[in-house]
C-alpha cells in the first residue's frame, strides 16, 4: 500500500557526497540612474569563478562583488571611458555640463553701474552764486545748462543747480510782483502828477499859503524822485511835517526851463531871508526842521508860474505847533535882541562840513565871517534907545565883552596858515562861543523869549 502524495515538495536530505545545500543567490540591486551630466560608467571586469572547496574544508558561498567608485581611476586595467566631444557618435552632455569653459555668462565682468562722479559742474556753482545775488536771468540759464551737462558728463553738483534754479524762480516771481506794483503806482502817479485833480483831501503845492502846515500824501510824486505836486493841509496844532514860510518869484521870464542847480541856487538865495523873517526866533525851530523849497513844474513854468514855495520841513518825524515868530506880539527889547543875534546865528550854522586839516582855506574864510558877526552883534546890542529889563542888562554887558574876545580869537584863526595851529585857534574861538551861548540863555529868559526847552514840541 503506497503513501499518498503530498502537495509539498520533498527535500532530499543532504548526503556526505553532495554537501550542504547551496544558499539561494540574493536578488541583484537595481543600478542607480546615471546623472544626465556625467559620462557613462565603464563596464565592470568579469568575475573569476570560485574554486571548489577542498574535501577538508567546507565550501564557502559566492562573495558578491563590491560597488565600484565611478570617479576613481582603477589601479590596473584600462582608463575610464571619456567621450570625445568632437565625435558626433559620442553621447553629448546636457544641462550645465553643456556650457564650455570658453562660453560667457549673462553677467559680464566690470562695473554693474556707472562710475561715481569725481568733478563738480562749474555751471551748477555759477547758478547758485548768481541766484544768491538776485541775478535770476543768469541763474536760470546756468542751472539749465548745468543739469544738461551733468547728465552727459557724469558730474556732481545737481543739488547746487537745483537750488540755483529754485532761488532764481523765486527771484523772478518777486521781481514780477514788484514790477507790477511799481507799474500800478506809476499809473497812479501819472494820473495825479501835475494834473488838475489830485488825491482826495489834497491841494496843489502852488496853492499853499503862508502859515499853512501840511503833510505829503502817499501819491505825491514819482517813485525815487523829489517831485511833489499835491500835499494835504492840516491844522498846525495837529502833528505835521512841514510849514510854509512864504513864496518868492524867480527872476527870468523866458520860456527856458531852469536846471536843478539854477533852481537850487536861486531858491536858497531868495528863501533864506524869507525863512529868517518868518521864524525870527530860531530857538523856536525844533531839531530836525530844516529849510526846503518847491519850484514849479515844466508845464507850470511855461504857463508863467515862476513862484518858489519856501518851507520848514522834517521828513523823519512830525511836530505840533508853529515855528512862526509874530513880530506884532514882540516887545521892542525882544525884537532888538533877535535882530542883533540873527547874523551871528546864521554865520554859526555856516561852519564847513570838512575837517580843518582837509579844508583850511574854508575855515579861514569862516573865521572871518564869525569875527564880523560877533562885532556886529555887540554894536547892535549896545545901541542907545532900547529899554532893557534890569535882569538882562548886566548879562548883556558880560555878553558884549565875551563876544569881543571871541571876535579877536576868530581874527587870529583867520590869519593862521598852519593847519594844526589853525585847528587850535578855531577850538579856542569855539570855546568862547559856548560860553556866550550860556549867557544867551540867561538873557532870553530875562526877556521872556524861548530858551529852547519847548522847541521839540511847540504849542500854539
TORPAVEX-360708 format. One record per residue (C-alpha): residue number from 0; x, y, z. Coordinates in steps of 0.001 Angstrom, whole numbers, plus 500000, padded with zeros to 6 digits. Example, Ala and Ser with C-alpha at 12.3 -4.5 7.8 and 13.67 -1.06 7.14 Angstrom:
<fiti 0,<512300,495500,507800>> <fiti 1,<513670,498940,507140>> 
***
This chain:
<fiti 0,<500000,500000,500000>> <fiti 1,<501519,503167,498925>> <fiti 2,<501671,506517,500929>> <fiti 3,<499554,509266,499497>> <fiti 4,<501425,512148,497805>> <fiti 5,<501613,515497,499478>> <fiti 6,<501412,518848,497776>> <fiti 7,<504657,519878,499493>> <fiti 8,<507876,519188,497683>> <fiti 9,<510124,516637,499204>> <fiti 10,<513526,518000,500022>> <fiti 11,<516149,515346,499882>> <fiti 12,<518388,515145,502881>> <fiti 13,<521929,516122,502301>> <fiti 14,<524372,513433,501803>> <fiti 15,<528041,513458,502544>> <fiti 16,<528805,513415,498883>> <fiti 17,<526689,516285,497929>> <fiti 18,<527500,518555,500874>> <fiti 19,<525244,521179,502340>> <fiti 20,<522607,522739,500240>> <fiti 21,<523627,525906,498351>> <fiti 22,<522183,529148,499610>> <fiti 23,<519980,530971,497185>> <fiti 24,<521611,533965,495412>> <fiti 25,<520383,537346,496528>> <fiti 26,<518474,539481,494116>> <fiti 27,<520570,541966,492252>> <fiti 28,<520117,545605,493433>> <fiti 29,<518824,547972,490767>> <fiti 30,<521529,550205,489283>> <fiti 31,<521205,553888,490093>> <fiti 32,<520217,556131,487229>> <fiti 33,<523147,557904,485745>> <fiti 34,<523250,561702,486133>> <fiti 35,<522454,563414,482887>> <fiti 36,<525677,565474,483004>> <fiti 37,<528044,562584,483831>> <fiti 38,<529764,560241,481437>> <fiti 39,<528616,556552,481440>> <fiti 40,<530453,554345,483929>> <fiti 41,<532954,551813,482477>> <fiti 42,<531904,548199,482213>> <fiti 43,<532717,546061,485261>> <fiti 44,<535504,543482,484738>> <fiti 45,<534477,539827,484609>> <fiti 46,<534350,537980,487916>> <fiti 47,<536625,534966,488236>> <fiti 48,<534882,531637,489147>> <fiti 49,<535100,530465,492699>> <fiti 50,<537351,527433,493209>> <fiti 51,<535610,524398,494689>> <fiti 52,<536195,523800,498329>> <fiti 53,<538593,521114,499340>> <fiti 54,<537479,517993,500959>> <fiti 55,<538905,519040,504258>> <fiti 56,<537152,522464,504412>> <fiti 57,<533557,523177,503828>> <fiti 58,<532776,525007,500646>> <fiti 59,<532004,528777,501064>> <fiti 60,<529212,530512,499270>> <fiti 61,<529770,533025,496467>> <fiti 62,<531018,536555,497551>> <fiti 63,<529059,539425,495991>> <fiti 64,<531171,541999,494194>> <fiti 65,<531669,545481,495868>> <fiti 66,<530294,548613,494205>> <fiti 67,<532924,550357,492163>> <fiti 68,<533637,554162,492565>> <fiti 69,<532731,555624,489217>> <fiti 70,<535018,558711,489808>> <fiti 71,<538135,556741,490911>> <fiti 72,<540552,555505,488280>> <fiti 73,<541257,551734,488578>> <fiti 74,<544665,550744,489866>> <fiti 75,<545147,548324,486982>> <fiti 76,<543402,547977,483743>> <fiti 77,<542184,550332,481086>> <fiti 78,<541407,554083,481690>> <fiti 79,<537765,555072,482131>> <fiti 80,<535926,555957,479000>> <fiti 81,<535752,559677,478231>> <fiti 82,<533620,560643,475268>> <fiti 83,<535154,562845,472636>> <fiti 84,<533036,565995,472100>> <fiti 85,<534226,566169,468525>> <fiti 86,<532845,562731,467771>> <fiti 87,<529265,563080,466524>> <fiti 88,<528548,559475,467517>> <fiti 89,<529626,560053,471100>> <fiti 90,<526939,560894,473668>> <fiti 91,<526751,564678,474189>> <fiti 92,<526394,566252,477688>> <fiti 93,<523266,568195,478504>> <fiti 94,<522276,570965,481033>> <fiti 95,<525031,572965,482723>> <fiti 96,<527544,570372,481606>> <fiti 97,<526948,571518,478029>> <fiti 98,<528455,575007,478787>> <fiti 99,<532011,575049,477533>> <fiti 100,<534764,576822,479522>> <fiti 101,<535157,579417,476762>> <fiti 102,<531496,580464,476976>> <fiti 103,<530472,583740,478816>> <fiti 104,<527559,584010,481177>> <fiti 105,<524993,586809,481141>> <fiti 106,<526859,588710,483889>> <fiti 107,<529883,590292,482268>> <fiti 108,<532946,591410,484233>> <fiti 109,<533312,595170,485100>> <fiti 110,<531125,597779,486903>> <fiti 111,<527440,596912,487120>> <fiti 112,<526666,600727,487489>> <fiti 113,<528246,603929,486044>> <fiti 114,<531413,605119,487717>> <fiti 115,<530998,607608,490613>> <fiti 116,<531306,611281,489522>> <fiti 117,<534511,612978,490627>> <fiti 118,<534125,616620,489407>> <fiti 119,<531582,619337,490220>> <fiti 120,<529983,621111,487292>> <fiti 121,<531038,624753,487044>> <fiti 122,<527680,625994,485771>> <fiti 123,<525993,624474,488863>> <fiti 124,<528206,626588,491123>> <fiti 125,<527597,629674,488984>> <fiti 126,<523828,629086,489125>> <fiti 127,<523781,629098,492930>> <fiti 128,<526065,632137,493246>> <fiti 129,<524138,634280,490757>> <fiti 130,<520823,633331,492340>> <fiti 131,<522025,634492,495756>> <fiti 132,<522847,637890,494224>> <fiti 133,<519321,638067,492714>> <fiti 134,<520686,637759,489166>> <fiti 135,<517844,635451,488297>> <fiti 136,<518234,635557,484454>> <fiti 137,<521787,634239,484700>> <fiti 138,<520868,631810,487474>> <fiti 139,<518129,630186,485412>> <fiti 140,<520368,629836,482336>> <fiti 141,<523288,628418,484325>> <fiti 142,<521031,625958,486157>> <fiti 143,<519544,624552,482942>> <fiti 144,<522958,624250,481285>> <fiti 145,<524360,622527,484380>> <fiti 146,<521553,619949,484509>> <fiti 147,<522049,619108,480837>> <fiti 148,<525821,618789,481130>> <fiti 149,<525734,616701,484315>> <fiti 150,<523506,614087,482694>> <fiti 151,<526004,613742,479840>> <fiti 152,<529322,614089,481655>> <fiti 153,<528531,612237,484893>> <fiti 154,<529451,615255,487084>> <fiti 155,<528468,616336,490577>> <fiti 156,<526534,619461,491544>> <fiti 157,<522904,618552,490904>> <fiti 158,<521896,619946,494286>> <fiti 159,<523643,623249,493556>> <fiti 160,<521956,623541,490172>> <fiti 161,<518516,622731,491576>> <fiti 162,<518987,625244,494412>> <fiti 163,<520042,627923,491946>> <fiti 164,<517043,627117,489769>> <fiti 165,<514585,627340,492676>> <fiti 166,<516040,630587,494050>> <fiti 167,<516134,632044,490547>> <fiti 168,<512468,631239,490014>> <fiti 169,<511556,632803,493365>> <fiti 170,<513552,635926,492481>> <fiti 171,<511741,636090,489166>> <fiti 172,<508368,635922,490916>> <fiti 173,<509342,638646,493400>> <fiti 174,<510627,640838,490567>> <fiti 175,<507394,640425,488660>> <fiti 176,<505331,641328,491726>> <fiti 177,<507496,644403,492395>> <fiti 178,<507299,645457,488752>> <fiti 179,<503520,645138,488741>> <fiti 180,<503287,647137,491995>> <fiti 181,<505568,649889,490737>> <fiti 182,<503748,649977,487443>> <fiti 183,<500422,650378,489239>> <fiti 184,<501910,653096,491432>> <fiti 185,<503355,654762,488372>> <fiti 186,<499936,654773,486751>> <fiti 187,<498515,656492,489819>> <fiti 188,<501394,658948,489853>> <fiti 189,<500852,659683,486180>> <fiti 190,<497214,660149,486941>> <fiti 191,<497815,662641,489758>> <fiti 192,<501166,664190,488832>> <fiti 193,<500881,667786,487690>> <fiti 194,<497210,667364,486882>> <fiti 195,<494177,669447,487702>> <fiti 196,<492819,666964,490254>> <fiti 197,<494913,665337,492984>> <fiti 198,<494163,662709,495637>> <fiti 199,<491140,663307,497822>> <fiti 200,<491753,665921,500521>> <fiti 201,<494927,667314,498934>> <fiti 202,<495815,670669,497440>> <fiti 203,<498402,671659,494845>> <fiti 204,<501755,672884,496113>> <fiti 205,<501307,676127,494188>> <fiti 206,<498097,676778,496130>> <fiti 207,<499788,676719,499552>> <fiti 208,<499625,679935,501575>> <fiti 209,<501976,681425,504166>> <fiti 210,<501496,679739,507547>> <fiti 211,<499939,676509,506173>> <fiti 212,<501046,673290,507861>> <fiti 213,<500902,670189,505649>> <fiti 214,<501860,666575,505038>> <fiti 215,<502682,664871,501781>> <fiti 216,<500134,662225,500756>> <fiti 217,<501402,658782,499665>> <fiti 218,<500800,659584,495985>> <fiti 219,<502648,662852,495725>> <fiti 220,<505479,662342,493242>> <fiti 221,<507265,659854,491036>> <fiti 222,<508886,656919,492883>> <fiti 223,<512503,657689,493690>> <fiti 224,<512232,661393,492806>> <fiti 225,<511765,664554,494845>> <fiti 226,<508898,665891,492732>> <fiti 227,<505841,666842,494776>> <fiti 228,<502633,668077,493209>> <fiti 229,<499979,667563,495898>> <fiti 230,<500014,667970,499686>> <fiti 231,<497451,667613,502476>> <fiti 232,<496923,670724,504602>> <fiti 233,<496325,670104,508337>> <fiti 234,<495970,672432,511341>> <fiti 235,<499306,673441,512867>> <fiti 236,<498027,672232,516242>> <fiti 237,<497918,668695,514796>> <fiti 238,<501045,666632,514040>> <fiti 239,<502566,667672,510714>> <fiti 240,<505891,667509,508861>> <fiti 241,<506117,670901,507128>> <fiti 242,<505114,674548,507370>> <fiti 243,<505054,677248,504693>> <fiti 244,<507246,680268,505445>> <fiti 245,<506463,682210,502241>> <fiti 246,<506827,682352,498471>> <fiti 247,<509301,684122,496155>> <fiti 248,<509434,684649,492397>> <fiti 249,<512495,683537,490473>> <fiti 250,<513882,686110,488059>> <fiti 251,<513737,685470,484335>> <fiti 252,<510630,685470,482241>> <fiti 253,<511861,683435,479290>> <fiti 254,<510395,680080,478370>> <fiti 255,<513640,678179,479007>> <fiti 256,<513090,675870,481993>> <fiti 257,<515983,676321,484508>> <fiti 258,<518193,673410,485533>> <fiti 259,<518004,671940,489006>> <fiti 260,<521182,673759,490021>> <fiti 261,<519797,677059,488810>> <fiti 262,<516628,676443,490766>> <fiti 263,<518640,675497,493848>> <fiti 264,<520951,678495,493775>> <fiti 265,<518111,680939,493181>> <fiti 266,<515755,679367,495715>> <fiti 267,<518343,679243,498524>> <fiti 268,<519332,682848,497930>> <fiti 269,<515721,684068,497967>> <fiti 270,<514216,681709,500551>> <fiti 271,<516842,682341,503250>> <fiti 272,<515608,685830,504221>> <fiti 273,<512002,684657,503959>> <fiti 274,<512558,681851,506471>> <fiti 275,<514582,684138,508773>> <fiti 276,<511788,686676,508880>> <fiti 277,<509111,684000,509373>> <fiti 278,<510975,682239,512217>> <fiti 279,<512758,685235,513703>> <fiti 280,<513329,683373,516948>> <fiti 281,<515446,680477,515644>> <fiti 282,<515364,678806,519064>> <fiti 283,<511694,678000,518414>> <fiti 284,<512551,675810,515400>> <fiti 285,<512640,672159,516558>> <fiti 286,<515597,669875,515958>> <fiti 287,<515251,668319,512506>> <fiti 288,<513166,671118,510949>> <fiti 289,<515230,672396,508037>> <fiti 290,<514727,674735,505114>> <fiti 291,<513084,673284,501975>> <fiti 292,<511665,674782,498811>> <fiti 293,<509311,673703,495991>> <fiti 294,<509748,675069,492483>> <fiti 295,<507241,674902,489583>> <fiti 296,<506978,672064,487075>> <fiti 297,<507788,672369,483382>> <fiti 298,<504168,672947,482462>> <fiti 299,<503719,675490,485242>> <fiti 300,<506891,677333,484212>> <fiti 301,<505881,677511,480556>> <fiti 302,<502493,678900,481575>> <fiti 303,<504136,681719,483524>> <fiti 304,<504252,680326,487093>> <fiti 305,<507763,681169,488407>> <fiti 306,<506949,681009,492115>> <fiti 307,<509047,679071,494635>> <fiti 308,<507472,677935,497907>> <fiti 309,<509816,678240,500930>> <fiti 310,<509123,675874,503839>> <fiti 311,<510410,674379,507077>> <fiti 312,<510221,670597,506914>> <fiti 313,<511154,667459,508898>> <fiti 314,<510828,664266,506871>> <fiti 315,<511623,661952,509799>> <fiti 316,<509048,662815,512465>> <fiti 317,<506032,665114,512869>> <fiti 318,<505777,668178,515113>> <fiti 319,<502945,670160,516652>> <fiti 320,<502646,673938,516785>> <fiti 321,<504102,676652,514577>> <fiti 322,<507652,677934,514180>> <fiti 323,<506386,681358,513209>> <fiti 324,<507504,684395,515234>> <fiti 325,<504873,687105,515127>> <fiti 326,<506604,690480,515316>> <fiti 327,<503404,692176,516336>> <fiti 328,<503432,690207,519572>> <fiti 329,<507064,691018,520494>> <fiti 330,<508292,693857,522712>> <fiti 331,<510887,696325,521445>> <fiti 332,<513603,694725,523573>> <fiti 333,<512736,691293,522222>> <fiti 334,<512794,692488,518619>> <fiti 335,<516106,694307,519116>> <fiti 336,<517784,691275,520640>> <fiti 337,<516507,688838,517974>> <fiti 338,<517558,691130,515119>> <fiti 339,<521008,691600,516661>> <fiti 340,<521802,687900,517076>> <fiti 341,<520388,686895,513668>> <fiti 342,<523622,687427,511719>> <fiti 343,<525696,685596,514317>> <fiti 344,<523337,682577,514311>> <fiti 345,<523444,682374,510509>> <fiti 346,<527241,682557,510482>> <fiti 347,<527484,679875,513166>> <fiti 348,<525377,677482,511069>> <fiti 349,<527639,678024,508042>> <fiti 350,<530531,676030,509538>> <fiti 351,<532285,673900,506865>> <fiti 352,<531385,670220,506800>> <fiti 353,<535001,669058,506348>> <fiti 354,<537737,668891,508977>> <fiti 355,<540167,671746,509477>> <fiti 356,<543168,669850,508098>> <fiti 357,<541197,668917,504967>> <fiti 358,<539805,672372,504154>> <fiti 359,<541925,675007,505951>> <fiti 360,<541069,677748,503439>> <fiti 361,<537338,677319,504063>> <fiti 362,<537870,677561,507818>> <fiti 363,<539870,680779,507453>> <fiti 364,<537001,682322,505462>> <fiti 365,<534504,681113,508038>> <fiti 366,<536611,682607,510822>> <fiti 367,<536441,685996,509109>> <fiti 368,<532649,685740,508887>> <fiti 369,<532375,684787,512576>> <fiti 370,<534573,687699,513670>> <fiti 371,<532436,690174,511716>> <fiti 372,<529189,688678,513085>> <fiti 373,<530435,688956,516683>> <fiti 374,<531306,692655,516309>> <fiti 375,<528002,693399,514530>> <fiti 376,<526038,691789,517360>> <fiti 377,<527869,693814,520019>> <fiti 378,<527281,697055,518097>> <fiti 379,<523537,696469,517764>> <fiti 380,<523066,695393,521363>> <fiti 381,<524983,698466,522597>> <fiti 382,<522948,700949,520579>> <fiti 383,<521009,703523,522524>> <fiti 384,<517242,703703,522500>> <fiti 385,<516432,700251,523902>> <fiti 386,<514965,699954,527373>> <fiti 387,<516439,696658,528560>> <fiti 388,<514965,694881,531588>> <fiti 389,<517148,695187,534698>> <fiti 390,<517678,691381,534866>> <fiti 391,<519009,691357,531293>> <fiti 392,<521196,694489,531427>> <fiti 393,<524136,693019,533362>> <fiti 394,<524109,689840,531277>> <fiti 395,<524174,691905,528073>> <fiti 396,<527284,693783,529241>> <fiti 397,<529021,690487,530063>> <fiti 398,<527937,689038,526704>> <fiti 399,<529366,692056,524831>> <fiti 400,<532808,691630,526421>> <fiti 401,<532804,687900,525676>> <fiti 402,<531784,688485,522058>> <fiti 403,<534696,690896,521533>> <fiti 404,<537126,688306,522909>> <fiti 405,<535619,685757,520523>> <fiti 406,<535987,688184,517614>> <fiti 407,<539694,688569,518363>> <fiti 408,<540075,684770,518538>> <fiti 409,<538367,684399,515174>> <fiti 410,<540675,687071,513716>> <fiti 411,<543696,685097,514876>> <fiti 412,<542295,681899,513343>> <fiti 413,<541653,683660,510044>> <fiti 414,<545335,684697,509857>> <fiti 415,<546791,681301,510798>> <fiti 416,<548218,679397,507839>> <fiti 417,<549480,676227,509535>> <fiti 418,<546639,673655,509608>> <fiti 419,<547497,672370,513087>> <fiti 420,<547740,675867,514544>> <fiti 421,<544538,676830,512728>> <fiti 422,<542711,673930,514337>> <fiti 423,<543875,675063,517799>> <fiti 424,<542749,678652,517196>> <fiti 425,<539361,677523,515939>> <fiti 426,<538987,675428,519089>> <fiti 427,<539695,678473,521295>> <fiti 428,<537125,680583,519447>> <fiti 429,<534529,677790,519680>> <fiti 430,<535050,677605,523453>> <fiti 431,<534181,681310,523735>> <fiti 432,<531076,680712,521616>> <fiti 433,<529926,678019,524077>> <fiti 434,<530255,680483,526960>> <fiti 435,<528278,683078,525019>> <fiti 436,<525563,680517,524446>> <fiti 437,<525088,680044,528196>> <fiti 438,<524813,683818,528663>> <fiti 439,<522329,683998,525772>> <fiti 440,<520030,681553,527575>> <fiti 441,<520014,683759,530656>> <fiti 442,<519333,686887,528590>> <fiti 443,<516479,685225,526700>> <fiti 444,<514936,684072,529947>> <fiti 445,<515114,687639,531298>> <fiti 446,<513498,688959,528094>> <fiti 447,<510700,686369,528135>> <fiti 448,<511877,684559,524986>> <fiti 449,<512160,680854,524318>> <fiti 450,<515177,679134,525853>> <fiti 451,<514875,676089,523580>> <fiti 452,<513218,673670,526009>> <fiti 453,<509911,673747,524110>> <fiti 454,<511480,673628,520653>> <fiti 455,<510998,669861,520370>> <fiti 456,<507221,670168,520748>> <fiti 457,<505960,673682,520106>> <fiti 458,<502486,674530,521339>> <fiti 459,<500461,677202,519560>> 
***
